[in-house]
Amino acid sequence: MAVRQPRYSKEEFAQRGDALYESEIRAQVEEGNHGKIVAIDIETGAFELADDTMLAARQLYARVPDAQPWLESVQNFV
């Protein structure tokens, strides 16, 4: 198994992840997916949706082996 190293500070990691989720991904995944997990590569914007964090991350790594994953829980706000 490859050892992955973060390439960003914690603050920049969080800022990039939050920004991508709010600007590009939230509208695509929010409806009907309450409680699911989105794994987002903060460099490419690629994402995967799954029922748990491990599965979402594994799916993302399968698509983007060098991903820098940010995880969000899908919340539906009325």
Backbone hydrogen bonds, N-H to C=O, Kabsch-Sander energy under -0.5 kcal/mol:
donor,donor_aa,acceptor,acceptor_aa,energy
4,R,2,A,-0.7
13,F,9,S,-2.7
14,A,10,K,-2.3
15,Q,11,E,-2.4
16,R,12,E,-2.7
17,G,13,F,-2.4
18,D,14,A,-2.8
19,A,15,Q,-2.4
20,L,16,R,-2.5
21,Y,17,G,-2.3
22,E,18,D,-2.7
23,S,19,A,-2.6
24,E,20,L,-2.3
25,I,20,L,-1.5
26,R,21,Y,-3.3
28,Q,25,I,-1.2
29,V,25,I,-1.4
29,V,26,R,-0.6
30,E,26,R,-2.4
33,N,30,E,-1.4
35,G,74,V,-3.1
36,K,33,N,-2.3
37,I,50,A,-3.1
38,V,72,E,-3.1
39,A,37,I,-0.5
39,A,48,E,-2.7
40,I,38,V,-0.6
40,I,70,W,-3.2
41,D,46,A,-3.0
42,I,40,I,-0.7
42,I,68,Q,-2.4
45,G,41,D,-2.6
48,E,39,A,-2.0
50,A,37,I,-2.4
56,A,52,D,-2.2
57,A,53,T,-2.5
58,R,54,M,-2.6
59,Q,55,L,-2.6
60,L,56,A,-2.1
61,Y,57,A,-2.8
62,A,58,R,-1.9
63,R,59,Q,-1.4
64,V,60,L,-3.4
67,A,64,V,-2.2
70,W,40,I,-2.8
72,E,38,V,-2.3
74,V,36,K,-3.1
77,F,75,Q,-0.7
78,V,76,N,-0.5
